[in-house]
Amino acid sequence: MKYIYISIFFILNLFISNNVIADQSVIKELQKGGKIVFIRHSLAPGNGDPDNIDLKKCDTQRNLNQEGIEQSKKIGKLFSVNNIKIDKVLSSEWCRCKDTARFAFNNYETFKGLNSFYQEKFYKYKDEQIKSLKKYISNWNGEKNLILVTHFVVISEMLNFGTSSGEIVVIDKDYKFIGSIETM
């Protein structure tokens, strides 16, 4: 009976303190390295962006709220606490993705292949972006993990997998699905 209470306490503590639901098999695969990690940007309430969006001006975009900022920090904590090695962090040029990358990992580079094509004005770049992203992944040969902070539409197009805000999707170099980690 004592072990049941300890187990329940441990499980509840995981959910309450970190609000990250992570299958340990996914964590173990990440610890081995060599994985491609798609992360949908953290919580940024709303849908799409204003018509006057300017990628150089965050005030013209949909941005992370405080919950999204905290969610990003939890993503970073998940990687550091579990000693998951990172080769490189790439982000979409959208501010909500750059902020997710910054709050989670501090250092990142932007990569156009990760940009959203949700809105009509950006959709014309979709094929070029996906081709560029696939080429980047094909040429990447790191022993650590490649982190890609992007949007629902990009992850859906690349993996045929729908994600929630801040969700982490892990694949191998052959696009084999390893698992996902929900953050809240």
N, C-alpha and C positions, 0 to 999 in steps of 0.2 A: 504494500500500500504506500509505503514511504517513497518508493521509486516512481510510482504513478504521479504523486504530487510533485516530485522534483521534475519529472518529465513535462508535466503540464506547465509548471512555472517556467521552465526553460523555453518551451515553445511560445508561451504567451509573451515572455520577455523579448523574444526575437521579433515578434510582430509589433509590440508596443514601442520598443526602444528604437528600432531602425525603420520600421514600416517598409521593409524590403522582404519580398517573398522569393527566396532563392533555393532552388533545388541544389543540394550539395554536389550532385554529379556534374551540374553545369559549372559550379565553382571549381571543381577539380579539373575539368577540361580547360578552363581559363588559366588555371595555375600552370598547366603544362605549356601554355603559350602556343603561338602559331595560329590563333583563331582570328576571324573577322567578326567584329562586334558592332552591330548596328544599334544606335540609340536614338529613339525618337526624342526630340526636344522635350524638356520638362513642361509642366503645366503653364499654358499661356491662353487664358480664357478667350473664347470667341471662335470664329471660323474665318479662314482666309485672312486677307489684309485689306486695308483701305485702298481705294483706286489710285491714290496719289503716292503709293509706296515708293520709297527711295532706299535702296539697300545701304546707302551711306548714312542714312538718318534713322536712328532707332525710333524716334518719336513719330515716324510715319508708318510704323509696323505694329503688329500684334506682338506683345512682349510677355516675358515671364512675369507672373505675379509673385508675391512673397512665398506662397506655397510652392511655386515652381522653382524659386531660388533654393528653398530648403530641400526640395526633392533633388535638385542637382547636387547639392552638397552630400546628400545621402548616397547618391550614385558614386561619387568620388570616395566616400568612406567605405563603401562596399569593396571597391578595388584595393584600397590601401590596407584595410583590416585583414583582407584575405590574401594579401601579398601577391596580387595579380600584376604581373609585369606588362608594361605598355611600351610598344615600339614607337607608335605615333598616334596622335589624335588629330583627325581632320574634321572640319565642320563646314556646314552650309554657310553661305554668306549672310543669311538671315540673322538678325540680332538675337532672336530667341534660341537659335542653335549655338551661336557664338557664346552667349551667356551660359547656356547649359554646359558647354565645354569648359568655359573659364571657371565657373563655380565648382565643377566636378574635378577637373584635372589641372587647372591653372594654365598650362601651355597647350596651344593648338595652332593649327594652320587652317586657313580656309581653302576649300576646294569646290569649284563650280559644279562638278559632277554630282554634288550632294544637294544642290539648290532645289527648292520647291518648283513644281510645274503645275500646282493646283489651279492657279488662276489662268484665265485665257491668255493674258499678255505674256506669260512665261511658258505656256504649253508648247510653243513652237520650238523650244530648246530641249524638249524631253528626250528625243531620240539621240541627239548629240551628247547630252549629259549621261544617259544610261550607258552608251557606248564608251564614253570616257571613264566612267566609274568601273565598268567591267574590265577595261584595259588596265586600270590602276591596280585593281585586285589581282588580276592575272599576273602582273609584273611584280607584285609585292611578294617578298620572300623573307619575312622577318621571323625570328625565333620567339619574339614576344607577341603581344596581341595588337592588332590594328583596330583603332576605335574610329567609328564613323558616326558623327552626330548629324542627324538629318531630319526628314519630315515623313509623315505617314505615307504620302504618295510615292516617295522614293523607295521606302522599305517594301511597300506593297508591290511595286513594279519589279523590284529586284528579287524578292523572295516569295511573292504571292502570300504574304502574311500580314494581317492587320495588327496594328499596335496601339496601345494606349499611351498617353503622355508619360514620358520618362521610362518607357519600357525598353529593356535591353534584349536584343535577339542575337544569339551566338550561332555562327556557322563555321564550317571548316573551309579550306581553300577550294574544295569541290562543290561548294554551296550546299553541303549536307547540313540539315538543321540539327543542332545539338540541343538547344533549349532556349527558353526565354526567362527573364527575371522581371517581375513587376515591381515597380517602386511606387510609393504613395506619398 
